């Protein structure tokens, strides 16, 4: 048996322990805080409410033109609304935990609805294009989202579609932000 040196063996030195809390403990403490102050229930409620509004038969109140309700465009419309809703949760809820809860609640209601449109939304690639627009950042994310929406609707560079995608993204962000404000989430 070979004689092995232990020069590379690391010995734990408690005096060198960093003061950063363990991520798992911080997560549990955060969830406990949000449960106690009612934020978890509010996030679930928000997810349910918005899931039901995505499937609302009367989407025309959100739109500038009835053309966007056509059978060819409607799945892309729902994808953009769903993406925008998730983005708003991530932007405006007071913590990533609450955002995850609201998004899970949203998808749970939508998946249980057994509407074919949900499966179609989840199977298409539209979220990837919207995520790229957000990741690129810049001053005009909403316009980039509008361009992606137009392209996904097979109306690339059609200003009517670009403008509608941009307008709808901003509308959903503002609407969800207002709902979050009205629900008075605690920090």
N, C-alpha and C positions, 0 to 999 in steps of 0.2 A: 504494500500500500504506500502510495506516494505521500511525502510529507507536504501538507498544504499550508501556505502562509495565510494568516488572517489579516493582512494589511488592508484589505478592501472591506472588511466587516464594519458595518456602521452600528454604533452604539447609540441608543436613544438617550438624549440629554434633555431632561425636563426643563432646564433653564433656558433652552433655545426654542421652546415651543412658541409658535406664533399666537397672537391674541385673536386671530380671525375665528369667528364661530363656525362650527361645522355646518355645511350647507343643509344637511338633513334636519338638524335641530332647528335651524332658522326657518326652514320650510314648515315644520310642525308647529313652531311657535306662531308663525304668521297665519297658518290655517286656524289655529285655536283662537287667535285674536279676531279673525274674520267671522268665525262661527259665533263667538260670544257677542259681537256687536251687530249681528244680523246680516252682514254683508254676503255670506254664503247663500242664504235664502234669497236675497235680492238678486244675486247673480243668476241663480237658477231661474227665478221668475222672469228676469229680463231675457234670458235665452229662450224660454218657452214663448213669451210674448212675441219676440221677433221672428221665431220660426213660423208661428201662425200668420204673421203679417207677410212673410215671403210668399206663402201659398194663397194669400188673399186673392180671390177671383177678380177683384176690382183694382188691378194694378194701375189703371189709367190715371188715378189721382197723382201718381208719382211721375207720370210721363208727359212729355211735351207733344207727343203725336201717337195716334192709335197704331201706326205702322209697326211700332215696337212690340205690339201684342200678337203679331202674326206667328203662326206655328213654327216658322223657321227661326225667328228671332227670340221667341219667348224663353227657350232654354238658356240662351246667352244672357238675356235680361236677368233671369233668376240667378245665374252664376255670378254676375256682377253684383247683384244685391247681396248675395251670401258673402262674397269676398269682402265687400265694403262693410258689411255688418261685423265680420270677424276683425277687420282692420280697426274699426271704431272701438270694439272691445279692447283691443290691444293698446290703442292710443289713449283711451279715456277712463278705463276702470283703474282704481287706485293700486292694483297689484297684478302681477302676472298670474298668480293663483286664481284670482277672481275672473280674469280673462279666460283662463282655461276652463273654469267651471261654467261660465256663460256659454262658451263655444261648445263644450260637451253637451250641455242642456239643449242648445240650439240643434245640434246634429241628432241627438237622441229623439227629439220630437219629430224632426224631419224624416229620419229613417223609419220610425214607427208609423208614419203616415201612409206608407205603402203606395205613394204616388210615384209613377214611373219617372217623373221629372227629376226627383232627387237622385236616382241611380244614374240618370243621364248627366246631371251636373257633376257627380263625383267621378264619372268615367271620362269626362272630357278634360282637355288640357288647359282650359281657360285660366285656372288659378295660377299656373306657372307663368303665363304672360303677365298677369296682374302683379304677381310677386316680383317679377323682373323690373317692372315699372317702379315699384316701391323701393326695391333694393338699389336701383340706380340713383334714387333720390333726386336731388336737384330742386329747382324752384317750381317746377310745374308737373308734379306727380299726377295730378288730376287730369291734365291734358294727355299725358302718356297713357294713363288708364283709358281715357276716351279713344285714343288711337288703337289700343289693343282691342277694345270692345268693337270698334268699327271693323277691324281686321277679322276678328272672330265671327262677326256677323256676315262675312263675305262682302263687306262694303268698305274695303280699305280706302283710305283717303277721302271718303265721303264725309264732308264737313258736318252734315246733319247727324250722322252716326257718331262722329268724334265728339261733337258738342253734346249729344245726348248722354254718351258714356261719361264724359267729364261732369256734366250737370248731375247725373244720377249718383255718381260716386260722392260728390260733395253733398248732395241732398241727404244720402244715407248717413254719412259721417255726422252731419249736423243734427239729423233726427235722433240718432243713437246717442250722441253727446247730450242732447237735451233730455232724453229719457233717463240717462245716467244721473244727470244733475237733479232731475225731479225725484229720483229714488233716494237721494241723499245718502250715498255711500259714505261710510266713515273711513278715515285714514288710520 
